[in-house]
Amino acid sequence: MSPRKEMHMFDYLNLDISKDHFPQYGMSARAAEALIESEAWTDCNPALNLSSFVTTFCEPEAHNILNANYLKNYIEHDIYPQLFAMETAMVRWLHNLWNGPKKAEPYGTATVGSSEACMLAGLAHKWNWRQAREKAGQDASKPNLVTGGNVQVVWKKFMRYFDVEPRIAPLKPGNYRLTTEHLDKLVNENTICVVAIAGQTFTGEDDDFQDIHDWLDAYEKRTGINIPMHIDGASGGFINPFLYPDYKWDFRLPRVQSINASGHKYGLAPPGLGWVIFRERKVFNEDLVFYVNYLGGEMPTATLNFSRNAMQIPVQYYMMLRNGFEGYKRIMSRTLQNARELREMLLKSGYFVMLNETQRIPVVALGLNKKHAKNFNEFDVSAKVRERGWVLSAYAMPANAQEVNCLRVVVRPHLNHTVVKMLGHDIVTACEFLSKNGGHNKPPSLHCEKKGSPAKC
Ligand SMILES: Cc1ncc(COP(=O)(O)O)c(C=O)c1O
């Protein structure tokens, strides 16, 4: 019999839980729950986590949907056909929202996040490139991918995990976007695609889509080499269509063959959902699709994971039905307005300078104004506001702009106007304190910088 069987609800307080050994005996459900809750007490309140892009607010009705679906396995399409039908409908809706060609057969999938979506898109382009090269009797052993130094780490993972040479355009202080500046040195016949970002991680800006597109057109005219574009719309994918309908960032640019977005960011679904959508069915190379028969029916599978939770899918469906185009537009425009106000408030304080010029998503990316902030840095400000509970990212920009530090606030829809003003006030108060007392934080050194090759990390 378990020695803990008679444990009183409060006896768990004295338990010393080993971090090394698997627990020998169990405990009551209440005790286990209370213990886990207490272990997480000091974690941040997700609503105050403005470092993350990911949803931290959910309506009670969405909670009900989560609860009703959390035990369903995504991959079992034959067993949960209605979930699959919702996913299929949303793939078509997104293809339409992102201006996919009307006559094309929409193709895409829900993924765990943008990370899986990017990997699938990268694989499709690698496969297409290789097949075309082999068909033409050309060497297909050295694929490369061209993107900017502002790229999110998932693309670096994709390139390393799937043996694709990274060709990364360096940034420079004052320019944190992929433009056409370095393309002639990076692009060649081995380039599987150019990845451009809508709403980048570091400053929230967009890359120069139209110019890159036109440059690739001219390159094709010159060389005969046709290079597709992928748009990483992790954040911008759920902002641009609603706020900037005339802005061509999507399938309206003929070279754009695939787009990813995070349903769990401005798509407003809970953590664990991304999307990849292809311009047309044939872009997702058939060689990447597997057909399995062990879950009933013959089922195609083309995601990196087999099993995963499905609960985010009906909640994404709920958000799309509940908000519609007009609702998303209203929410995003209010959120952007809040971000602009916060930015104005911080600039007006004199402590900050703006880092992002062409901001379309509600991200405030600022650096300290060295004239007024002589004895502290962005890391000090981030640490100081943490005393009030706010979590703001501070980081050094990627190569070759490492000397520039950024303080970033991801303004999300759950922040109301009053809270945004409170946040602005708290940031300015932190700067006032630091300018009197000085700061002590140093930028954390990156693992790869220790090895002396920041450009490779
Ligand atoms: C531009 C960009 N791409 C990809 C990702 C990875 O997305 P996820 O966290 O949804 O996997 C992020 C995450 O912040 C991002 O900002």
The ligand as an ORCA input file, in Angstrom:
! r2SCAN-3c Opt
* xyz 0 1
  C       8.815     35.874    -38.464
  C       8.651     34.615    -37.662
  N       8.725     33.421    -38.280
  C       8.556     32.252    -37.626
  C       8.310     32.248    -36.268
  C       8.114     30.940    -35.569
  O       6.761     30.851    -35.285
  P       6.081     29.940    -34.191
  O       6.505     30.490    -32.885
  O       4.628     30.143    -34.483
  O       6.508     28.534    -34.406
  C       8.214     33.466    -35.572
  C       7.963     33.483    -34.129
  O       8.000     34.483    -33.468
  C       8.372     34.678    -36.288
  O       8.292     35.867    -35.674
*
